[in-house]
Amino acid sequence: MTTRLALIILNIAGLLGSLIWLLTNPGWEPLVVSIGLIISLITQLYIGRSTNGGKTIMKQKGGKESTNYQSKGDINIKNMK
């Protein structure tokens, strides 16, 4: 199970819980929680999609006689002069 799917399932469970809370105890607090969870679920379903399959795409340009370093993670550059 991917992290994205786990977050969607947790969001749906929280939304169901907040809707039950809203039905049993009407008020502004469960209404705000329900609206927030609906917005976050919509965001997770539609905006969270990756166009590149989840891969990191890195591009780099450098000028003449320049030294360029590119790394996806931590990098340690020692002065070799």
mmCIF file of the N, C-alpha and C atoms, coordinates in Angstrom:
data_MODEL
# 
_entry.id   MODEL 
# 
loop_
_atom_site.group_PDB 
_atom_site.id 
_atom_site.type_symbol 
_atom_site.label_atom_id 
_atom_site.label_alt_id 
_atom_site.label_comp_id 
_atom_site.label_asym_id 
_atom_site.label_entity_id 
_atom_site.label_seq_id 
_atom_site.pdbx_PDB_ins_code 
_atom_site.Cartn_x 
_atom_site.Cartn_y 
_atom_site.Cartn_z 
_atom_site.occupancy 
_atom_site.B_iso_or_equiv 
_atom_site.pdbx_formal_charge 
_atom_site.auth_seq_id 
_atom_site.auth_comp_id 
_atom_site.auth_asym_id 
_atom_site.auth_atom_id 
_atom_site.pdbx_PDB_model_num 
ATOM 1   N N  . MET A 1 1  ? 0.839   -1.166 0.000   1.00 0.00 ? 1  MET A N  1 
ATOM 2   C CA . MET A 1 1  ? 0.000   0.000  0.000   1.00 0.00 ? 1  MET A CA 1 
ATOM 3   C C  . MET A 1 1  ? 0.894   1.243  0.000   1.00 0.00 ? 1  MET A C  1 
ATOM 4   N N  . THR A 1 2  ? 0.601   2.145  -0.894  1.00 0.00 ? 2  THR A N  1 
ATOM 5   C CA . THR A 1 2  ? 1.414   3.351  -0.974  1.00 0.00 ? 2  THR A CA 1 
ATOM 6   C C  . THR A 1 2  ? 0.993   4.353  0.093   1.00 0.00 ? 2  THR A C  1 
ATOM 7   N N  . THR A 1 3  ? 1.835   5.309  0.323   1.00 0.00 ? 3  THR A N  1 
ATOM 8   C CA . THR A 1 3  ? 1.552   6.342  1.312   1.00 0.00 ? 3  THR A CA 1 
ATOM 9   C C  . THR A 1 3  ? 0.333   7.158  0.907   1.00 0.00 ? 3  THR A C  1 
ATOM 10  N N  . ARG A 1 4  ? 0.226   7.447  -0.383  1.00 0.00 ? 4  ARG A N  1 
ATOM 11  C CA . ARG A 1 4  ? -0.907  8.245  -0.883  1.00 0.00 ? 4  ARG A CA 1 
ATOM 12  C C  . ARG A 1 4  ? -2.223  7.528  -0.609  1.00 0.00 ? 4  ARG A C  1 
ATOM 13  N N  . LEU A 1 5  ? -2.279  6.238  -0.870  1.00 0.00 ? 5  LEU A N  1 
ATOM 14  C CA . LEU A 1 5  ? -3.497  5.469  -0.641  1.00 0.00 ? 5  LEU A CA 1 
ATOM 15  C C  . LEU A 1 5  ? -3.829  5.396  0.849   1.00 0.00 ? 5  LEU A C  1 
ATOM 16  N N  . ALA A 1 6  ? -2.822  5.236  1.678   1.00 0.00 ? 6  ALA A N  1 
ATOM 17  C CA . ALA A 1 6  ? -3.043  5.195  3.122   1.00 0.00 ? 6  ALA A CA 1 
ATOM 18  C C  . ALA A 1 6  ? -3.606  6.525  3.622   1.00 0.00 ? 6  ALA A C  1 
ATOM 19  N N  . LEU A 1 7  ? -3.097  7.639  3.099   1.00 0.00 ? 7  LEU A N  1 
ATOM 20  C CA . LEU A 1 7  ? -3.602  8.946  3.507   1.00 0.00 ? 7  LEU A CA 1 
ATOM 21  C C  . LEU A 1 7  ? -5.039  9.165  3.053   1.00 0.00 ? 7  LEU A C  1 
ATOM 22  N N  . ILE A 1 8  ? -5.371  8.679  1.875   1.00 0.00 ? 8  ILE A N  1 
ATOM 23  C CA . ILE A 1 8  ? -6.747  8.798  1.388   1.00 0.00 ? 8  ILE A CA 1 
ATOM 24  C C  . ILE A 1 8  ? -7.693  7.984  2.261   1.00 0.00 ? 8  ILE A C  1 
ATOM 25  N N  . ILE A 1 9  ? -7.287  6.767  2.624   1.00 0.00 ? 9  ILE A N  1 
ATOM 26  C CA . ILE A 1 9  ? -8.126  5.927  3.483   1.00 0.00 ? 9  ILE A CA 1 
ATOM 27  C C  . ILE A 1 9  ? -8.312  6.572  4.855   1.00 0.00 ? 9  ILE A C  1 
ATOM 28  N N  . LEU A 1 10 ? -7.241  7.117  5.429   1.00 0.00 ? 10 LEU A N  1 
ATOM 29  C CA . LEU A 1 10 ? -7.351  7.801  6.721   1.00 0.00 ? 10 LEU A CA 1 
ATOM 30  C C  . LEU A 1 10 ? -8.241  9.039  6.623   1.00 0.00 ? 10 LEU A C  1 
ATOM 31  N N  . ASN A 1 11 ? -8.146  9.755  5.509   1.00 0.00 ? 11 ASN A N  1 
ATOM 32  C CA . ASN A 1 11 ? -8.983  10.928 5.316   1.00 0.00 ? 11 ASN A CA 1 
ATOM 33  C C  . ASN A 1 11 ? -10.456 10.541 5.242   1.00 0.00 ? 11 ASN A C  1 
ATOM 34  N N  . ILE A 1 12 ? -10.763 9.464  4.523   1.00 0.00 ? 12 ILE A N  1 
ATOM 35  C CA . ILE A 1 12 ? -12.154 9.001  4.417   1.00 0.00 ? 12 ILE A CA 1 
ATOM 36  C C  . ILE A 1 12 ? -12.670 8.559  5.781   1.00 0.00 ? 12 ILE A C  1 
ATOM 37  N N  . ALA A 1 13 ? -11.844 7.855  6.549   1.00 0.00 ? 13 ALA A N  1 
ATOM 38  C CA . ALA A 1 13 ? -12.257 7.423  7.883   1.00 0.00 ? 13 ALA A CA 1 
ATOM 39  C C  . ALA A 1 13 ? -12.514 8.630  8.786   1.00 0.00 ? 13 ALA A C  1 
ATOM 40  N N  . GLY A 1 14 ? -11.644 9.620  8.720   1.00 0.00 ? 14 GLY A N  1 
ATOM 41  C CA . GLY A 1 14 ? -11.847 10.830 9.508   1.00 0.00 ? 14 GLY A CA 1 
ATOM 42  C C  . GLY A 1 14 ? -13.087 11.588 9.080   1.00 0.00 ? 14 GLY A C  1 
ATOM 43  N N  . LEU A 1 15 ? -13.347 11.607 7.765   1.00 0.00 ? 15 LEU A N  1 
ATOM 44  C CA . LEU A 1 15 ? -14.541 12.279 7.259   1.00 0.00 ? 15 LEU A CA 1 
ATOM 45  C C  . LEU A 1 15 ? -15.812 11.588 7.742   1.00 0.00 ? 15 LEU A C  1 
ATOM 46  N N  . LEU A 1 16 ? -15.821 10.261 7.714   1.00 0.00 ? 16 LEU A N  1 
ATOM 47  C CA . LEU A 1 16 ? -16.985 9.530  8.224   1.00 0.00 ? 16 LEU A CA 1 
ATOM 48  C C  . LEU A 1 16 ? -17.182 9.803  9.715   1.00 0.00 ? 16 LEU A C  1 
ATOM 49  N N  . GLY A 1 17 ? -16.096 9.814  10.463  1.00 0.00 ? 17 GLY A N  1 
ATOM 50  C CA . GLY A 1 17 ? -16.185 10.118 11.885  1.00 0.00 ? 17 GLY A CA 1 
ATOM 51  C C  . GLY A 1 17 ? -16.708 11.528 12.146  1.00 0.00 ? 17 GLY A C  1 
ATOM 52  N N  . SER A 1 18 ? -16.240 12.488 11.359  1.00 0.00 ? 18 SER A N  1 
ATOM 53  C CA . SER A 1 18 ? -16.703 13.860 11.575  1.00 0.00 ? 18 SER A CA 1 
ATOM 54  C C  . SER A 1 18 ? -18.157 14.032 11.157  1.00 0.00 ? 18 SER A C  1 
ATOM 55  N N  . LEU A 1 19 ? -18.606 13.286 10.141  1.00 0.00 ? 19 LEU A N  1 
ATOM 56  C CA . LEU A 1 19 ? -20.020 13.359 9.748   1.00 0.00 ? 19 LEU A CA 1 
ATOM 57  C C  . LEU A 1 19 ? -20.915 12.738 10.821  1.00 0.00 ? 19 LEU A C  1 
ATOM 58  N N  . ILE A 1 20 ? -20.463 11.648 11.436  1.00 0.00 ? 20 ILE A N  1 
ATOM 59  C CA . ILE A 1 20 ? -21.220 11.059 12.543  1.00 0.00 ? 20 ILE A CA 1 
ATOM 60  C C  . ILE A 1 20 ? -21.254 12.031 13.724  1.00 0.00 ? 20 ILE A C  1 
ATOM 61  N N  . TRP A 1 21 ? -20.132 12.685 13.978  1.00 0.00 ? 21 TRP A N  1 
ATOM 62  C CA . TRP A 1 21 ? -20.064 13.685 15.040  1.00 0.00 ? 21 TRP A CA 1 
ATOM 63  C C  . TRP A 1 21 ? -21.032 14.833 14.753  1.00 0.00 ? 21 TRP A C  1 
ATOM 64  N N  . LEU A 1 22 ? -21.095 15.256 13.478  1.00 0.00 ? 22 LEU A N  1 
ATOM 65  C CA . LEU A 1 22 ? -21.987 16.343 13.087  1.00 0.00 ? 22 LEU A CA 1 
ATOM 66  C C  . LEU A 1 22 ? -23.453 15.948 13.266  1.00 0.00 ? 22 LEU A C  1 
ATOM 67  N N  . LEU A 1 23 ? -23.785 14.683 12.971  1.00 0.00 ? 23 LEU A N  1 
ATOM 68  C CA . LEU A 1 23 ? -25.172 14.236 13.105  1.00 0.00 ? 23 LEU A CA 1 
ATOM 69  C C  . LEU A 1 23 ? -25.582 14.089 14.575  1.00 0.00 ? 23 LEU A C  1 
ATOM 70  N N  . THR A 1 24 ? -24.658 13.653 15.410  1.00 0.00 ? 24 THR A N  1 
ATOM 71  C CA . THR A 1 24 ? -25.006 13.436 16.817  1.00 0.00 ? 24 THR A CA 1 
ATOM 72  C C  . THR A 1 24 ? -24.914 14.710 17.653  1.00 0.00 ? 24 THR A C  1 
ATOM 73  N N  . ASN A 1 25 ? -24.045 15.627 17.255  1.00 0.00 ? 25 ASN A N  1 
ATOM 74  C CA . ASN A 1 25 ? -23.846 16.854 18.026  1.00 0.00 ? 25 ASN A CA 1 
ATOM 75  C C  . ASN A 1 25 ? -23.682 18.022 17.049  1.00 0.00 ? 25 ASN A C  1 
ATOM 76  N N  . PRO A 1 26 ? -24.785 18.535 16.504  1.00 0.00 ? 26 PRO A N  1 
ATOM 77  C CA . PRO A 1 26 ? -24.664 19.630 15.532  1.00 0.00 ? 26 PRO A CA 1 
ATOM 78  C C  . PRO A 1 26 ? -24.016 20.866 16.161  1.00 0.00 ? 26 PRO A C  1 
ATOM 79  N N  . GLY A 1 27 ? -23.093 21.423 15.449  1.00 0.00 ? 27 GLY A N  1 
ATOM 80  C CA . GLY A 1 27 ? -22.392 22.606 15.938  1.00 0.00 ? 27 GLY A CA 1 
ATOM 81  C C  . GLY A 1 27 ? -21.392 23.055 14.898  1.00 0.00 ? 27 GLY A C  1 
ATOM 82  N N  . TRP A 1 28 ? -20.691 24.125 15.222  1.00 0.00 ? 28 TRP A N  1 
ATOM 83  C CA . TRP A 1 28 ? -19.750 24.657 14.252  1.00 0.00 ? 28 TRP A CA 1 
ATOM 84  C C  . TRP A 1 28 ? -18.451 23.851 14.202  1.00 0.00 ? 28 TRP A C  1 
ATOM 85  N N  . GLU A 1 29 ? -18.031 23.236 15.283  1.00 0.00 ? 29 GLU A N  1 
ATOM 86  C CA . GLU A 1 29 ? -16.772 22.478 15.293  1.00 0.00 ? 29 GLU A CA 1 
ATOM 87  C C  . GLU A 1 29 ? -16.810 21.262 14.369  1.00 0.00 ? 29 GLU A C  1 
ATOM 88  N N  . PRO A 1 30 ? -17.815 20.377 14.471  1.00 0.00 ? 30 PRO A N  1 
ATOM 89  C CA . PRO A 1 30 ? -17.833 19.252 13.540  1.00 0.00 ? 30 PRO A CA 1 
ATOM 90  C C  . PRO A 1 30 ? -18.068 19.688 12.096  1.00 0.00 ? 30 PRO A C  1 
ATOM 91  N N  . LEU A 1 31 ? -18.751 20.818 11.901  1.00 0.00 ? 31 LEU A N  1 
ATOM 92  C CA . LEU A 1 31 ? -18.971 21.329 10.546  1.00 0.00 ? 31 LEU A CA 1 
ATOM 93  C C  . LEU A 1 31 ? -17.654 21.787 9.925   1.00 0.00 ? 31 LEU A C  1 
ATOM 94  N N  . VAL A 1 32 ? -16.838 22.493 10.692  1.00 0.00 ? 32 VAL A N  1 
ATOM 95  C CA . VAL A 1 32 ? -15.541 22.963 10.193  1.00 0.00 ? 32 VAL A CA 1 
ATOM 96  C C  . VAL A 1 32 ? -14.620 21.779 9.887   1.00 0.00 ? 32 VAL A C  1 
ATOM 97  N N  . VAL A 1 33 ? -14.625 20.777 10.762  1.00 0.00 ? 33 VAL A N  1 
ATOM 98  C CA . VAL A 1 33 ? -13.791 19.590 10.545  1.00 0.00 ? 33 VAL A CA 1 
ATOM 99  C C  . VAL A 1 33 ? -14.248 18.841 9.292   1.00 0.00 ? 33 VAL A C  1 
ATOM 100 N N  . SER A 1 34 ? -15.551 18.709 9.114   1.00 0.00 ? 34 SER A N  1 
ATOM 101 C CA . SER A 1 34 ? -16.076 18.002 7.940   1.00 0.00 ? 34 SER A CA 1 
ATOM 102 C C  . SER A 1 34 ? -15.725 18.732 6.655   1.00 0.00 ? 34 SER A C  1 
ATOM 103 N N  . ILE A 1 35 ? -15.893 20.044 6.641   1.00 0.00 ? 35 ILE A N  1 
ATOM 104 C CA . ILE A 1 35 ? -15.559 20.825 5.444   1.00 0.00 ? 35 ILE A CA 1 
ATOM 105 C C  . ILE A 1 35 ? -14.070 20.737 5.155   1.00 0.00 ? 35 ILE A C  1 
ATOM 106 N N  . GLY A 1 36 ? -13.243 20.822 6.175   1.00 0.00 ? 36 GLY A N  1 
ATOM 107 C CA . GLY A 1 36 ? -11.802 20.711 5.974   1.00 0.00 ? 36 GLY A CA 1 
ATOM 108 C C  . GLY A 1 36 ? -11.391 19.348 5.426   1.00 0.00 ? 36 GLY A C  1 
ATOM 109 N N  . LEU A 1 37 ? -12.002 18.286 5.930   1.00 0.00 ? 37 LEU A N  1 
ATOM 110 C CA . LEU A 1 37 ? -11.664 16.944 5.444   1.00 0.00 ? 37 LEU A CA 1 
ATOM 111 C C  . LEU A 1 37 ? -12.173 16.715 4.025   1.00 0.00 ? 37 LEU A C  1 
ATOM 112 N N  . ILE A 1 38 ? -13.320 17.303 3.673   1.00 0.00 ? 38 ILE A N  1 
ATOM 113 C CA . ILE A 1 38 ? -13.815 17.193 2.295   1.00 0.00 ? 38 ILE A CA 1 
ATOM 114 C C  . ILE A 1 38 ? -12.855 17.902 1.340   1.00 0.00 ? 38 ILE A C  1 
ATOM 115 N N  . ILE A 1 39 ? -12.408 19.093 1.718   1.00 0.00 ? 39 ILE A N  1 
ATOM 116 C CA . ILE A 1 39 ? -11.462 19.835 0.872   1.00 0.00 ? 39 ILE A CA 1 
ATOM 117 C C  . ILE A 1 39 ? -10.136 19.085 0.745   1.00 0.00 ? 39 ILE A C  1 
ATOM 118 N N  . SER A 1 40 ? -9.645  18.521 1.838   1.00 0.00 ? 40 SER A N  1 
ATOM 119 C CA . SER A 1 40 ? -8.379  17.785 1.758   1.00 0.00 ? 40 SER A CA 1 
ATOM 120 C C  . SER A 1 40 ? -8.522  16.503 0.940   1.00 0.00 ? 40 SER A C  1 
ATOM 121 N N  . LEU A 1 41 ? -9.685  15.850 1.001   1.00 0.00 ? 41 LEU A N  1 
ATOM 122 C CA . LEU A 1 41 ? -9.903  14.650 0.190   1.00 0.00 ? 41 LEU A CA 1 
ATOM 123 C C  . LEU A 1 41 ? -9.927  14.999 -1.286  1.00 0.00 ? 41 LEU A C  1 
ATOM 124 N N  . ILE A 1 42 ? -10.610 16.077 -1.640  1.00 0.00 ? 42 ILE A N  1 
ATOM 125 C CA . ILE A 1 42 ? -10.628 16.522 -3.040  1.00 0.00 ? 42 ILE A CA 1 
ATOM 126 C C  . ILE A 1 42 ? -9.215  16.852 -3.503  1.00 0.00 ? 42 ILE A C  1 
ATOM 127 N N  . THR A 1 43 ? -8.469  17.520 -2.654  1.00 0.00 ? 43 THR A N  1 
ATOM 128 C CA . THR A 1 43 ? -7.084  17.866 -2.990  1.00 0.00 ? 43 THR A CA 1 
ATOM 129 C C  . THR A 1 43 ? -6.241  16.613 -3.189  1.00 0.00 ? 43 THR A C  1 
ATOM 130 N N  . GLN A 1 44 ? -6.387  15.633 -2.312  1.00 0.00 ? 44 GLN A N  1 
ATOM 131 C CA . GLN A 1 44 ? -5.606  14.398 -2.437  1.00 0.00 ? 44 GLN A CA 1 
ATOM 132 C C  . GLN A 1 44 ? -5.975  13.628 -3.700  1.00 0.00 ? 44 GLN A C  1 
ATOM 133 N N  . LEU A 1 45 ? -7.235  13.629 -4.075  1.00 0.00 ? 45 LEU A N  1 
ATOM 134 C CA . LEU A 1 45 ? -7.668  12.834 -5.219  1.00 0.00 ? 45 LEU A CA 1 
ATOM 135 C C  . LEU A 1 45 ? -7.306  13.464 -6.554  1.00 0.00 ? 45 LEU A C  1 
ATOM 136 N N  . TYR A 1 46 ? -7.384  14.777 -6.651  1.00 0.00 ? 46 TYR A N  1 
ATOM 137 C CA . TYR A 1 46 ? -7.214  15.406 -7.950  1.00 0.00 ? 46 TYR A CA 1 
ATOM 138 C C  . TYR A 1 46 ? -5.907  16.153 -8.122  1.00 0.00 ? 46 TYR A C  1 
ATOM 139 N N  . ILE A 1 47 ? -5.452  16.851 -7.111  1.00 0.00 ? 47 ILE A N  1 
ATOM 140 C CA . ILE A 1 47 ? -4.247  17.652 -7.259  1.00 0.00 ? 47 ILE A CA 1 
ATOM 141 C C  . ILE A 1 47 ? -2.995  16.848 -6.939  1.00 0.00 ? 47 ILE A C  1 
ATOM 142 N N  . GLY A 1 48 ? -3.096  15.805 -6.144  1.00 0.00 ? 48 GLY A N  1 
ATOM 143 C CA . GLY A 1 48 ? -1.935  15.040 -5.727  1.00 0.00 ? 48 GLY A CA 1 
ATOM 144 C C  . GLY A 1 48 ? -1.385  14.079 -6.759  1.00 0.00 ? 48 GLY A C  1 
ATOM 145 N N  . ARG A 1 49 ? -1.991  14.032 -7.942  1.00 0.00 ? 49 ARG A N  1 
ATOM 146 C CA . ARG A 1 49 ? -1.499  13.101 -8.968  1.00 0.00 ? 49 ARG A CA 1 
ATOM 147 C C  . ARG A 1 49 ? -0.184  13.582 -9.538  1.00 0.00 ? 49 ARG A C  1 
ATOM 148 N N  . SER A 1 50 ? 0.716   12.660 -9.745  1.00 0.00 ? 50 SER A N  1 
ATOM 149 C CA . SER A 1 50 ? 2.032   12.978 -10.271 1.00 0.00 ? 50 SER A CA 1 
ATOM 150 C C  . SER A 1 50 ? 2.037   12.765 -11.776 1.00 0.00 ? 50 SER A C  1 
ATOM 151 N N  . THR A 1 51 ? 2.564   13.728 -12.496 1.00 0.00 ? 51 THR A N  1 
ATOM 152 C CA . THR A 1 51 ? 2.596   13.607 -13.953 1.00 0.00 ? 51 THR A CA 1 
ATOM 153 C C  . THR A 1 51 ? 3.806   12.822 -14.446 1.00 0.00 ? 51 THR A C  1 
ATOM 154 N N  . ASN A 1 52 ? 4.800   12.636 -13.603 1.00 0.00 ? 52 ASN A N  1 
ATOM 155 C CA . ASN A 1 52 ? 6.002   11.939 -14.032 1.00 0.00 ? 52 ASN A CA 1 
ATOM 156 C C  . ASN A 1 52 ? 6.165   10.584 -13.353 1.00 0.00 ? 52 ASN A C  1 
ATOM 157 N N  . GLY A 1 53 ? 5.105   10.030 -12.820 1.00 0.00 ? 53 GLY A N  1 
ATOM 158 C CA . GLY A 1 53 ? 5.163   8.712  -12.199 1.00 0.00 ? 53 GLY A CA 1 
ATOM 159 C C  . GLY A 1 53 ? 5.874   8.692  -10.863 1.00 0.00 ? 53 GLY A C  1 
ATOM 160 N N  . GLY A 1 54 ? 5.975   9.826  -10.195 1.00 0.00 ? 54 GLY A N  1 
ATOM 161 C CA . GLY A 1 54 ? 6.614   9.877  -8.887  1.00 0.00 ? 54 GLY A CA 1 
ATOM 162 C C  . GLY A 1 54 ? 8.129   9.968  -8.941  1.00 0.00 ? 54 GLY A C  1 
ATOM 163 N N  . LYS A 1 55 ? 8.693   10.052 -10.131 1.00 0.00 ? 55 LYS A N  1 
ATOM 164 C CA . LYS A 1 55 ? 10.147  10.151 -10.263 1.00 0.00 ? 55 LYS A CA 1 
ATOM 165 C C  . LYS A 1 55 ? 10.588  11.609 -10.170 1.00 0.00 ? 55 LYS A C  1 
ATOM 166 N N  . THR A 1 56 ? 11.747  11.820 -9.608  1.00 0.00 ? 56 THR A N  1 
ATOM 167 C CA . THR A 1 56 ? 12.292  13.159 -9.512  1.00 0.00 ? 56 THR A CA 1 
ATOM 168 C C  . THR A 1 56 ? 12.986  13.512 -10.820 1.00 0.00 ? 56 THR A C  1 
ATOM 169 N N  . ILE A 1 57 ? 12.624  14.636 -11.384 1.00 0.00 ? 57 ILE A N  1 
ATOM 170 C CA . ILE A 1 57 ? 13.246  15.109 -12.609 1.00 0.00 ? 57 ILE A CA 1 
ATOM 171 C C  . ILE A 1 57 ? 14.107  16.306 -12.245 1.00 0.00 ? 57 ILE A C  1 
ATOM 172 N N  . MET A 1 58 ? 15.387  16.199 -12.563 1.00 0.00 ? 58 MET A N  1 
ATOM 173 C CA . MET A 1 58 ? 16.315  17.264 -12.220 1.00 0.00 ? 58 MET A CA 1 
ATOM 174 C C  . MET A 1 58 ? 16.964  17.781 -13.496 1.00 0.00 ? 58 MET A C  1 
ATOM 175 N N  . LYS A 1 59 ? 17.005  19.100 -13.636 1.00 0.00 ? 59 LYS A N  1 
ATOM 176 C CA . LYS A 1 59 ? 17.656  19.740 -14.779 1.00 0.00 ? 59 LYS A CA 1 
ATOM 177 C C  . LYS A 1 59 ? 18.645  20.758 -14.244 1.00 0.00 ? 59 LYS A C  1 
ATOM 178 N N  . GLN A 1 60 ? 19.714  20.934 -15.012 1.00 0.00 ? 60 GLN A N  1 
ATOM 179 C CA . GLN A 1 60 ? 20.756  21.832 -14.548 1.00 0.00 ? 60 GLN A CA 1 
ATOM 180 C C  . GLN A 1 60 ? 21.450  22.460 -15.738 1.00 0.00 ? 60 GLN A C  1 
ATOM 181 N N  . LYS A 1 61 ? 21.784  23.751 -15.616 1.00 0.00 ? 61 LYS A N  1 
ATOM 182 C CA . LYS A 1 61 ? 22.551  24.456 -16.630 1.00 0.00 ? 61 LYS A CA 1 
ATOM 183 C C  . LYS A 1 61 ? 23.695  25.186 -15.935 1.00 0.00 ? 61 LYS A C  1 
ATOM 184 N N  . GLY A 1 62 ? 24.803  25.264 -16.615 1.00 0.00 ? 62 GLY A N  1 
ATOM 185 C CA . GLY A 1 62 ? 25.942  25.977 -16.059 1.00 0.00 ? 62 GLY A CA 1 
ATOM 186 C C  . GLY A 1 62 ? 26.618  26.809 -17.133 1.00 0.00 ? 62 GLY A C  1 
ATOM 187 N N  . GLY A 1 63 ? 27.287  27.836 -16.711 1.00 0.00 ? 63 GLY A N  1 
ATOM 188 C CA . GLY A 1 63 ? 27.991  28.704 -17.645 1.00 0.00 ? 63 GLY A CA 1 
ATOM 189 C C  . GLY A 1 63 ? 29.355  28.129 -18.011 1.00 0.00 ? 63 GLY A C  1 
ATOM 190 N N  . LYS A 1 64 ? 30.087  28.887 -18.791 1.00 0.00 ? 64 LYS A N  1 
ATOM 191 C CA . LYS A 1 64 ? 31.415  28.467 -19.223 1.00 0.00 ? 64 LYS A CA 1 
ATOM 192 C C  . LYS A 1 64 ? 32.355  28.389 -18.022 1.00 0.00 ? 64 LYS A C  1 
ATOM 193 N N  . GLU A 1 65 ? 33.170  27.374 -18.034 1.00 0.00 ? 65 GLU A N  1 
ATOM 194 C CA . GLU A 1 65 ? 34.189  27.141 -17.007 1.00 0.00 ? 65 GLU A CA 1 
ATOM 195 C C  . GLU A 1 65 ? 33.591  27.126 -15.596 1.00 0.00 ? 65 GLU A C  1 
ATOM 196 N N  . SER A 1 66 ? 32.425  26.574 -15.465 1.00 0.00 ? 66 SER A N  1 
ATOM 197 C CA . SER A 1 66 ? 31.811  26.474 -14.141 1.00 0.00 ? 66 SER A CA 1 
ATOM 198 C C  . SER A 1 66 ? 31.758  25.018 -13.714 1.00 0.00 ? 66 SER A C  1 
ATOM 199 N N  . THR A 1 67 ? 31.723  24.815 -12.423 1.00 0.00 ? 67 THR A N  1 
ATOM 200 C CA . THR A 1 67 ? 31.586  23.481 -11.865 1.00 0.00 ? 67 THR A CA 1 
ATOM 201 C C  . THR A 1 67 ? 30.190  23.359 -11.275 1.00 0.00 ? 67 THR A C  1 
ATOM 202 N N  . ASN A 1 68 ? 29.445  22.382 -11.744 1.00 0.00 ? 68 ASN A N  1 
ATOM 203 C CA . ASN A 1 68 ? 28.074  22.196 -11.288 1.00 0.00 ? 68 ASN A CA 1 
ATOM 204 C C  . ASN A 1 68 ? 27.952  20.886 -10.531 1.00 0.00 ? 68 ASN A C  1 
ATOM 205 N N  . TYR A 1 69 ? 27.223  20.929 -9.439  1.00 0.00 ? 69 TYR A N  1 
ATOM 206 C CA . TYR A 1 69 ? 26.977  19.736 -8.645  1.00 0.00 ? 69 TYR A CA 1 
ATOM 207 C C  . TYR A 1 69 ? 25.463  19.566 -8.524  1.00 0.00 ? 69 TYR A C  1 
ATOM 208 N N  . GLN A 1 70 ? 24.997  18.357 -8.736  1.00 0.00 ? 70 GLN A N  1 
ATOM 209 C CA . GLN A 1 70 ? 23.569  18.076 -8.643  1.00 0.00 ? 70 GLN A CA 1 
ATOM 210 C C  . GLN A 1 70 ? 23.379  16.784 -7.869  1.00 0.00 ? 70 GLN A C  1 
ATOM 211 N N  . SER A 1 71 ? 22.451  16.811 -6.933  1.00 0.00 ? 71 SER A N  1 
ATOM 212 C CA . SER A 1 71 ? 22.223  15.648 -6.106  1.00 0.00 ? 71 SER A CA 1 
ATOM 213 C C  . SER A 1 71 ? 20.764  15.599 -5.676  1.00 0.00 ? 71 SER A C  1 
ATOM 214 N N  . LYS A 1 72 ? 20.242  14.394 -5.587  1.00 0.00 ? 72 LYS A N  1 
ATOM 215 C CA . LYS A 1 72 ? 18.874  14.235 -5.093  1.00 0.00 ? 72 LYS A CA 1 
ATOM 216 C C  . LYS A 1 72 ? 18.845  14.274 -3.572  1.00 0.00 ? 72 LYS A C  1 
ATOM 217 N N  . GLY A 1 73 ? 19.930  13.959 -2.949  1.00 0.00 ? 73 GLY A N  1 
ATOM 218 C CA . GLY A 1 73 ? 19.990  13.926 -1.491  1.00 0.00 ? 73 GLY A CA 1 
ATOM 219 C C  . GLY A 1 73 ? 21.111  14.800 -0.968  1.00 0.00 ? 73 GLY A C  1 
ATOM 220 N N  . ASP A 1 74 ? 21.695  14.406 0.161   1.00 0.00 ? 74 ASP A N  1 
ATOM 221 C CA . ASP A 1 74 ? 22.783  15.165 0.746   1.00 0.00 ? 74 ASP A CA 1 
ATOM 222 C C  . ASP A 1 74 ? 24.018  15.055 -0.135  1.00 0.00 ? 74 ASP A C  1 
ATOM 223 N N  . ILE A 1 75 ? 24.824  16.107 -0.132  1.00 0.00 ? 75 ILE A N  1 
ATOM 224 C CA . ILE A 1 75 ? 26.046  16.100 -0.935  1.00 0.00 ? 75 ILE A CA 1 
ATOM 225 C C  . ILE A 1 75 ? 27.171  16.704 -0.079  1.00 0.00 ? 75 ILE A C  1 
ATOM 226 N N  . ASN A 1 76 ? 28.365  16.153 -0.249  1.00 0.00 ? 76 ASN A N  1 
ATOM 227 C CA . ASN A 1 76 ? 29.523  16.617 0.481   1.00 0.00 ? 76 ASN A CA 1 
ATOM 228 C C  . ASN A 1 76 ? 30.617  16.914 -0.552  1.00 0.00 ? 76 ASN A C  1 
ATOM 229 N N  . ILE A 1 77 ? 30.964  18.179 -0.701  1.00 0.00 ? 77 ILE A N  1 
ATOM 230 C CA . ILE A 1 77 ? 31.967  18.578 -1.690  1.00 0.00 ? 77 ILE A CA 1 
ATOM 231 C C  . ILE A 1 77 ? 33.199  19.040 -0.928  1.00 0.00 ? 77 ILE A C  1 
ATOM 232 N N  . LYS A 1 78 ? 34.327  18.388 -1.208  1.00 0.00 ? 78 LYS A N  1 
ATOM 233 C CA . LYS A 1 78 ? 35.568  18.768 -0.556  1.00 0.00 ? 78 LYS A CA 1 
ATOM 234 C C  . LYS A 1 78 ? 36.386  19.608 -1.530  1.00 0.00 ? 78 LYS A C  1 
ATOM 235 N N  . ASN A 1 79 ? 37.030  20.634 -1.012  1.00 0.00 ? 79 ASN A N  1 
ATOM 236 C CA . ASN A 1 79 ? 37.868  21.500 -1.826  1.00 0.00 ? 79 ASN A CA 1 
ATOM 237 C C  . ASN A 1 79 ? 39.118  20.722 -2.201  1.00 0.00 ? 79 ASN A C  1 
ATOM 238 N N  . MET A 1 80 ? 39.341  20.508 -3.486  1.00 0.00 ? 80 MET A N  1 
ATOM 239 C CA . MET A 1 80 ? 40.460  19.677 -3.931  1.00 0.00 ? 80 MET A CA 1 
ATOM 240 C C  . MET A 1 80 ? 41.580  20.508 -4.541  1.00 0.00 ? 80 MET A C  1 
ATOM 241 N N  . LYS A 1 81 ? 41.675  21.806 -4.201  1.00 0.00 ? 81 LYS A N  1 
ATOM 242 C CA . LYS A 1 81 ? 42.728  22.658 -4.773  1.00 0.00 ? 81 LYS A CA 1 
ATOM 243 C C  . LYS A 1 81 ? 43.994  22.526 -4.006  1.00 0.00 ? 81 LYS A C  1 
# 
